[in-house]
Amino acid sequence: MNQKGTTPDEQLMSKFYQIAMESGDPYLPIDYRGVGKAVGLKETAAKNIVKHLAQANFLRKIDETTFHLTPHGCNFVLNNRA
């Protein structure tokens, strides 16, 4: 993300992307609890954020705790990087 302040939503999206790209697959299913913890969010806050990001088509739900980025989510992260 660029130098302006980032929201917890943006931080979570960036971390999802970072973790997925470290594996080599931008659509890697990832447990949201670990991602939330990595950006300093409590589990409840992370759960609410990923629920809303899924409704906005940035993430896709695999099961209760596993989500993956959508192409729309990947584009969002790439367009908002510095």
N, C-alpha and C positions, 0 to 999 in steps of 0.2 A: 504494500500500500504506500501511497505517497505521504508527504510530510504532514498533511492535515490530520486532525484527530480521526481515529477510526472507531466505529461503533463495535460493540461486542459481536453483532451479526457479521460485520466485515472481517473481524479477527477470526471468528469461527470458520468462515468460508475460506479465508486464506490458509488456515491451518489444515482444513480438509484437503485443499489443493496441494499444499506442501507435502503432506503425508502420502497422498495418492501418487504424486510425481516421484517421490523417493522410491516407490515400488516400481515405477515405470508405467503405471496404468492410471490415467486420470479418472477413470470410472470405478476404481477399486472400492468395494464395500468396506466401510469403516464404522466402528462402534463410536457413537457420538460422545459417550461418557469420557473416553480417553482424550478426545479432541477438546472437549469442554474443559477438562482438567488442565490440559496443556496451555490453554489461554487464560486460565485463572477463573473459570466460571464454576459455580456450584452445579450439581447434577440437575436440579430442578430448573435452573435458568437455562442451561444448555438444552434440556428437553423441550422447553417452550420455544426457544429460538429455532431449533431444527424443525419443530412442528410447523412454524410459520414459514421457514425457508422452503419446506416441502410444499406447502400450499401455494407458494409463489413460484414454484417450478425451478428452484435453484438446487434442491436436493430431491432424491427419490428414495422412498422408504422401502427397505428390503424386508425387515422384520421390526420388532419392537425397539431394538437398540441399534440396528445397523442401517446406515444410509449411504448413498453414493451421490457424487456430483452429477448433475445433468449437463448436457452441452451448454445450456443457458447459464448454469452456475460457473462452468469453466470460463466462458466468455466474460462474465462479470468480473471474476478474479483477474483475468489477464488484462482487461481494460482499465482496471483500477490500480494496477501496479505502477510504481514510480519508474 
